């Protein structure tokens, strides 16, 4: 069975309306957010979830194992 640490970095094309279409989007293990902030676009993978960060969003650890995502208003329009 695959755990978060076994997930290799890569890249996928993902659709983001705020970017006007498909964007080459880096993929990485969710666990990287525990060591550094991640700016979108990005896809964070784990064995039990996938988190999609739109362009200009930022994911950070809250220090207790959760991820806090800041999404700018321009992405929400």
N, CA, C and O atoms as CSV, one atom per row, in Angstrom:
chain,resi,resn,atom,element,x,y,z
A,1,UNK,N,N,0.829,-1.177,0.000
A,1,UNK,CA,C,0.000,0.000,0.000
A,1,UNK,C,C,0.874,1.241,0.000
A,1,UNK,O,O,1.993,1.220,0.513
A,2,UNK,N,N,0.361,2.330,-0.578
A,2,UNK,CA,C,1.141,3.553,-0.759
A,2,UNK,C,C,0.861,4.512,0.396
A,2,UNK,O,O,-0.292,4.734,0.767
A,3,UNK,N,N,1.910,5.068,0.950
A,3,UNK,CA,C,1.763,6.113,1.961
A,3,UNK,C,C,2.303,7.402,1.385
A,3,UNK,O,O,2.957,7.396,0.342
A,4,UNK,N,N,2.029,8.533,2.072
A,4,UNK,CA,C,2.379,9.848,1.542
A,4,UNK,C,C,3.851,9.953,1.164
A,4,UNK,O,O,4.179,10.594,0.166
A,5,UNK,N,N,4.735,9.348,1.925
A,5,UNK,CA,C,6.157,9.472,1.641
A,5,UNK,C,C,6.572,8.731,0.376
A,5,UNK,O,O,7.647,8.991,-0.164
A,6,UNK,N,N,5.732,7.807,-0.108
A,6,UNK,CA,C,6.037,7.047,-1.315
A,6,UNK,C,C,5.573,7.757,-2.588
A,6,UNK,O,O,5.801,7.253,-3.687
A,7,UNK,N,N,4.935,8.903,-2.460
A,7,UNK,CA,C,4.379,9.590,-3.615
A,7,UNK,C,C,5.463,10.457,-4.248
A,7,UNK,O,O,5.966,11.384,-3.613
A,8,UNK,N,N,5.822,10.163,-5.492
A,8,UNK,CA,C,6.893,10.930,-6.138
A,8,UNK,C,C,6.385,12.287,-6.643
A,8,UNK,O,O,5.203,12.453,-6.943
A,9,UNK,N,N,7.303,13.242,-6.727
A,9,UNK,CA,C,6.975,14.521,-7.343
A,9,UNK,C,C,6.756,14.288,-8.832
A,9,UNK,O,O,7.332,13.378,-9.427
A,10,UNK,N,N,5.921,15.120,-9.415
A,10,UNK,CA,C,5.654,14.992,-10.844
A,10,UNK,C,C,4.975,16.236,-11.364
A,10,UNK,O,O,5.162,17.336,-10.844
A,11,UNK,N,N,4.182,16.040,-12.401
A,11,UNK,CA,C,3.457,17.157,-12.997
A,11,UNK,C,C,2.232,16.628,-13.714
A,11,UNK,O,O,2.274,15.565,-14.334
A,12,UNK,N,N,1.131,17.378,-13.628
A,12,UNK,CA,C,-0.109,17.058,-14.341
A,12,UNK,C,C,-0.664,18.349,-14.927
A,12,UNK,O,O,-0.377,19.440,-14.433
A,13,UNK,N,N,-1.436,18.221,-15.952
A,13,UNK,CA,C,-2.162,19.385,-16.467
A,13,UNK,C,C,-3.474,19.475,-15.705
A,13,UNK,O,O,-4.201,18.489,-15.586
A,14,UNK,N,N,-3.775,20.669,-15.185
A,14,UNK,CA,C,-5.008,20.885,-14.434
A,14,UNK,C,C,-5.697,22.141,-14.958
A,14,UNK,O,O,-5.042,23.104,-15.358
A,15,UNK,N,N,-7.019,22.118,-14.950
A,15,UNK,CA,C,-7.820,23.231,-15.454
A,15,UNK,C,C,-8.073,24.223,-14.327
A,15,UNK,O,O,-8.592,23.862,-13.271
A,16,UNK,N,N,-7.699,25.479,-14.565
A,16,UNK,CA,C,-7.959,26.561,-13.619
A,16,UNK,C,C,-8.613,27.706,-14.386
A,16,UNK,O,O,-7.948,28.365,-15.185
A,17,UNK,N,N,-9.911,27.958,-14.158
A,17,UNK,CA,C,-10.589,29.049,-14.865
A,17,UNK,C,C,-9.886,30.399,-14.687
A,17,UNK,O,O,-9.835,31.194,-15.625
A,18,UNK,N,N,-9.346,30.665,-13.499
A,18,UNK,CA,C,-8.684,31.950,-13.256
A,18,UNK,C,C,-7.421,32.112,-14.099
A,18,UNK,O,O,-6.963,33.233,-14.322
A,19,UNK,N,N,-6.852,30.988,-14.571
A,19,UNK,CA,C,-5.657,31.028,-15.421
A,19,UNK,C,C,-6.023,30.950,-16.901
A,19,UNK,O,O,-5.157,31.040,-17.771
A,20,UNK,N,N,-7.312,30.782,-17.173
A,20,UNK,CA,C,-7.764,30.736,-18.558
A,20,UNK,C,C,-7.637,29.394,-19.243
A,20,UNK,O,O,-7.701,29.317,-20.470
A,21,UNK,N,N,-7.457,28.327,-18.465
A,21,UNK,CA,C,-7.390,27.007,-19.078
A,21,UNK,C,C,-6.473,26.054,-18.344
A,21,UNK,O,O,-6.270,26.161,-17.135
A,22,UNK,N,N,-5.922,25.118,-19.101
A,22,UNK,CA,C,-5.038,24.109,-18.516
A,22,UNK,C,C,-3.673,24.706,-18.176
A,22,UNK,O,O,-3.131,25.525,-18.919
A,23,UNK,N,N,-3.137,24.279,-17.045
A,23,UNK,CA,C,-1.838,24.749,-16.561
A,23,UNK,C,C,-1.008,23.527,-16.182
A,23,UNK,O,O,-1.516,22.609,-15.539
A,24,UNK,N,N,0.259,23.508,-16.573
A,24,UNK,CA,C,1.176,22.466,-16.104
A,24,UNK,C,C,1.336,22.673,-14.599
A,24,UNK,O,O,1.811,23.716,-14.151
A,25,UNK,N,N,0.930,21.660,-13.826
A,25,UNK,CA,C,0.821,21.810,-12.379
A,25,UNK,C,C,1.704,20.785,-11.672
A,25,UNK,O,O,1.548,19.582,-11.879
A,26,UNK,N,N,2.638,21.261,-10.831
A,26,UNK,CA,C,3.483,20.322,-10.095
A,26,UNK,C,C,2.659,19.493,-9.108
A,26,UNK,O,O,1.722,19.996,-8.487
A,27,UNK,N,N,3.020,18.226,-8.977
A,27,UNK,CA,C,2.406,17.355,-7.979
A,27,UNK,C,C,3.483,16.953,-6.975
A,27,UNK,O,O,4.645,16.749,-7.328
A,28,UNK,N,N,3.067,16.846,-5.723
A,28,UNK,CA,C,4.016,16.484,-4.671
A,28,UNK,C,C,3.265,15.859,-3.506
A,28,UNK,O,O,2.042,15.958,-3.413
A,29,UNK,N,N,4.009,15.220,-2.626
A,29,UNK,CA,C,3.401,14.615,-1.438
A,29,UNK,C,C,2.894,15.709,-0.507
A,29,UNK,O,O,3.542,16.743,-0.340
A,30,UNK,N,N,1.743,15.478,0.091
A,30,UNK,CA,C,1.140,16.415,1.033
A,30,UNK,C,C,2.096,16.755,2.171
A,30,UNK,O,O,2.036,17.851,2.727
A,31,UNK,N,N,2.961,15.838,2.512
A,31,UNK,CA,C,3.851,16.024,3.658
A,31,UNK,C,C,4.837,17.174,3.479
A,31,UNK,O,O,5.394,17.648,4.469
A,32,UNK,N,N,5.072,17.643,2.240
A,32,UNK,CA,C,6.003,18.764,2.062
A,32,UNK,C,C,5.492,20.018,2.746
A,32,UNK,O,O,6.286,20.883,3.114
A,33,UNK,N,N,4.196,20.133,2.921
A,33,UNK,CA,C,3.621,21.322,3.570
A,33,UNK,C,C,4.029,21.386,5.040
A,33,UNK,O,O,3.994,22.462,5.638
A,34,UNK,N,N,4.409,20.277,5.624
A,34,UNK,CA,C,4.886,20.281,7.001
A,34,UNK,C,C,6.248,20.931,7.150
A,34,UNK,O,O,6.623,21.346,8.247
A,35,UNK,N,N,6.994,21.024,6.054
A,35,UNK,CA,C,8.345,21.579,6.119
A,35,UNK,C,C,8.465,22.952,5.469
A,35,UNK,O,O,9.409,23.691,5.749
A,36,UNK,N,N,7.506,23.301,4.595
A,36,UNK,CA,C,7.565,24.598,3.917
A,36,UNK,C,C,6.193,24.955,3.359
A,36,UNK,O,O,5.340,24.087,3.175
A,37,UNK,N,N,5.992,26.234,3.093
A,37,UNK,CA,C,4.763,26.666,2.435
A,37,UNK,C,C,4.842,26.271,0.957
A,37,UNK,O,O,5.926,26.222,0.374
A,38,UNK,N,N,3.691,25.995,0.367
A,38,UNK,CA,C,3.621,25.638,-1.049
A,38,UNK,C,C,2.683,26.625,-1.726
A,38,UNK,O,O,1.561,26.844,-1.269
A,39,UNK,N,N,3.150,27.221,-2.822
A,39,UNK,CA,C,2.334,28.152,-3.597
A,39,UNK,C,C,1.756,27.443,-4.806
A,39,UNK,O,O,2.408,26.602,-5.426
A,40,UNK,N,N,0.505,27.801,-5.134
A,40,UNK,CA,C,-0.154,27.224,-6.283
A,40,UNK,C,C,0.240,27.899,-7.567
A,40,UNK,O,O,0.738,29.024,-7.552
A,41,UNK,N,N,0.023,27.226,-8.684
A,41,UNK,CA,C,-0.739,25.994,-8.750
A,41,UNK,C,C,0.088,24.800,-8.285
A,41,UNK,O,O,1.287,24.707,-8.546
A,42,UNK,N,N,-0.581,23.903,-7.599
A,42,UNK,CA,C,0.061,22.672,-7.130
A,42,UNK,C,C,-1.010,21.650,-6.787
A,42,UNK,O,O,-2.148,21.997,-6.469
A,43,UNK,N,N,-0.625,20.391,-6.857
A,43,UNK,CA,C,-1.488,19.290,-6.422
A,43,UNK,C,C,-0.727,18.545,-5.341
A,43,UNK,O,O,0.383,18.066,-5.570
A,44,UNK,N,N,-1.331,18.449,-4.158
A,44,UNK,CA,C,-0.729,17.757,-3.020
A,44,UNK,C,C,-1.421,16.417,-2.869
A,44,UNK,O,O,-2.631,16.365,-2.646
A,45,UNK,N,N,-0.670,15.334,-2.989
A,45,UNK,CA,C,-1.238,13.985,-2.926
A,45,UNK,C,C,-0.878,13.298,-1.621
A,45,UNK,O,O,0.205,13.498,-1.070
A,46,UNK,N,N,-1.801,12.489,-1.144
A,46,UNK,CA,C,-1.581,11.595,-0.013
A,46,UNK,C,C,-2.355,10.319,-0.309
A,46,UNK,O,O,-3.115,10.266,-1.276
A,47,UNK,N,N,-2.173,9.304,0.504
A,47,UNK,CA,C,-2.867,8.043,0.262
A,47,UNK,C,C,-4.373,8.176,0.428
A,47,UNK,O,O,-5.130,7.364,-0.104
A,48,UNK,N,N,-4.821,9.205,1.172
A,48,UNK,CA,C,-6.245,9.334,1.460
A,48,UNK,C,C,-6.882,10.628,0.969
A,48,UNK,O,O,-8.069,10.853,1.206
A,49,UNK,N,N,-6.113,11.492,0.283
A,49,UNK,CA,C,-6.679,12.761,-0.162
A,49,UNK,C,C,-5.842,13.373,-1.276
A,49,UNK,O,O,-4.675,13.030,-1.465
A,50,UNK,N,N,-6.463,14.277,-1.997
A,50,UNK,CA,C,-5.777,15.096,-2.987
A,50,UNK,C,C,-6.225,16.529,-2.763
A,50,UNK,O,O,-7.422,16.807,-2.693
A,51,UNK,N,N,-5.260,17.446,-2.649
A,51,UNK,CA,C,-5.561,18.860,-2.449
A,51,UNK,C,C,-5.077,19.604,-3.680
A,51,UNK,O,O,-3.914,19.489,-4.067
A,52,UNK,N,N,-5.974,20.369,-4.296
A,52,UNK,CA,C,-5.633,21.149,-5.475
A,52,UNK,C,C,-5.527,22.617,-5.073
A,52,UNK,O,O,-6.493,23.214,-4.597
A,53,UNK,N,N,-4.346,23.185,-5.270
A,53,UNK,CA,C,-4.132,24.609,-4.980
A,53,UNK,C,C,-4.207,25.387,-6.286
A,53,UNK,O,O,-3.423,25.130,-7.199
A,54,UNK,N,N,-5.128,26.326,-6.389
A,54,UNK,CA,C,-5.177,27.135,-7.602
A,54,UNK,C,C,-3.999,28.101,-7.661
A,54,UNK,O,O,-3.313,28.299,-6.658
A,55,UNK,N,N,-3.757,28.703,-8.821
A,55,UNK,CA,C,-2.677,29.678,-8.922
A,55,UNK,C,C,-2.816,30.768,-7.848
A,55,UNK,O,O,-3.914,31.249,-7.567
A,56,UNK,N,N,-1.697,31.136,-7.269
A,56,UNK,CA,C,-1.585,32.195,-6.261
A,56,UNK,C,C,-2.118,31.824,-4.879
A,56,UNK,O,O,-2.038,32.640,-3.961
A,57,UNK,N,N,-2.658,30.620,-4.705
A,57,UNK,CA,C,-3.045,30.162,-3.365
A,57,UNK,C,C,-1.786,29.684,-2.646
A,57,UNK,O,O,-0.805,29.300,-3.283
A,58,UNK,N,N,-1.823,29.710,-1.309
A,58,UNK,CA,C,-0.671,29.267,-0.516
A,58,UNK,C,C,-1.160,28.297,0.558
A,58,UNK,O,O,-2.108,28.590,1.286
A,59,UNK,N,N,-0.503,27.144,0.648
A,59,UNK,CA,C,-0.813,26.144,1.678
A,59,UNK,C,C,0.311,26.146,2.703
A,59,UNK,O,O,1.489,26.108,2.347
A,60,UNK,N,N,-0.067,26.191,3.997
A,60,UNK,CA,C,0.904,26.162,5.087
A,60,UNK,C,C,0.406,25.227,6.176
A,60,UNK,O,O,-0.797,25.016,6.326
A,61,UNK,N,N,1.329,24.675,6.923
A,61,UNK,CA,C,0.983,23.837,8.069
A,61,UNK,C,C,0.571,24.740,9.225
A,61,UNK,O,O,1.117,25.828,9.408
A,62,UNK,N,N,-0.404,24.267,10.005
A,62,UNK,CA,C,-0.773,25.018,11.209
A,62,UNK,C,C,0.037,24.552,12.414
A,62,UNK,O,O,-0.189,25.020,13.529
A,63,UNK,N,N,0.976,23.636,12.200
A,63,UNK,CA,C,1.815,23.139,13.279
A,63,UNK,C,C,1.204,21.972,14.038
A,63,UNK,O,O,1.859,21.372,14.890
A,64,UNK,N,N,-0.055,21.644,13.734
A,64,UNK,CA,C,-0.739,20.537,14.413
A,64,UNK,C,C,-1.162,19.436,13.442
A,64,UNK,O,O,-1.939,18.551,13.800
A,65,UNK,N,N,-0.643,19.494,12.199
A,65,UNK,CA,C,-0.962,18.455,11.234
A,65,UNK,C,C,-2.002,18.839,10.207
A,65,UNK,O,O,-2.226,18.095,9.252
A,66,UNK,N,N,-2.645,19.987,10.379
A,66,UNK,CA,C,-3.626,20.445,9.400
A,66,UNK,C,C,-2.972,21.410,8.422
A,66,UNK,O,O,-1.918,21.980,8.703
A,67,UNK,N,N,-3.610,21.582,7.274
A,67,UNK,CA,C,-3.128,22.518,6.272
A,67,UNK,C,C,-4.092,23.683,6.199
A,67,UNK,O,O,-5.306,23.497,6.109
A,68,UNK,N,N,-3.538,24.895,6.237
A,68,UNK,CA,C,-4.329,26.119,6.087
A,68,UNK,C,C,-4.019,26.672,4.704
A,68,UNK,O,O,-2.857,26.873,4.352
A,69,UNK,N,N,-5.066,26.918,3.921
A,69,UNK,CA,C,-4.896,27.400,2.557
A,69,UNK,C,C,-5.445,28.817,2.439
A,69,UNK,O,O,-6.599,29.081,2.776
A,70,UNK,N,N,-4.603,29.719,1.958
A,70,UNK,CA,C,-5.009,31.093,1.698
A,70,UNK,C,C,-5.258,31.224,0.205
A,70,UNK,O,O,-4.374,30.953,-0.607
A,71,UNK,N,N,-6.481,31.644,-0.155
A,71,UNK,CA,C,-6.853,31.778,-1.565
A,71,UNK,C,C,-7.187,33.236,-1.819
A,71,UNK,O,O,-8.076,33.781,-1.165
A,72,UNK,N,N,-6.494,33.888,-2.759
A,72,UNK,CA,C,-6.780,35.285,-3.045
A,72,UNK,C,C,-8.159,35.463,-3.680
A,72,UNK,O,O,-8.665,34.556,-4.341
A,73,UNK,N,N,-8.755,36.616,-3.482
A,73,UNK,CA,C,-10.076,36.908,-4.032
A,73,UNK,C,C,-10.126,36.742,-5.541
A,73,UNK,O,O,-11.158,36.342,-6.080
A,74,UNK,N,N,-9.024,37.042,-6.240
A,74,UNK,CA,C,-9.013,36.954,-7.708
A,74,UNK,C,C,-9.288,35.538,-8.188
A,74,UNK,O,O,-9.823,35.353,-9.281
A,75,UNK,N,N,-8.937,34.550,-7.407
A,75,UNK,CA,C,-9.171,33.152,-7.768
A,75,UNK,C,C,-10.640,32.785,-7.553
A,75,UNK,O,O,-11.175,31.926,-8.255
A,76,UNK,N,N,-11.283,33.424,-6.599
A,76,UNK,CA,C,-12.647,33.080,-6.239
A,76,UNK,C,C,-13.677,33.727,-7.166
A,76,UNK,O,O,-14.856,33.377,-7.106
A,77,UNK,N,N,-13.265,34.643,-8.004
A,77,UNK,CA,C,-14.216,35.330,-8.882
A,77,UNK,C,C,-14.604,34.494,-10.058
A,77,UNK,O,O,-15.398,34.931,-10.891
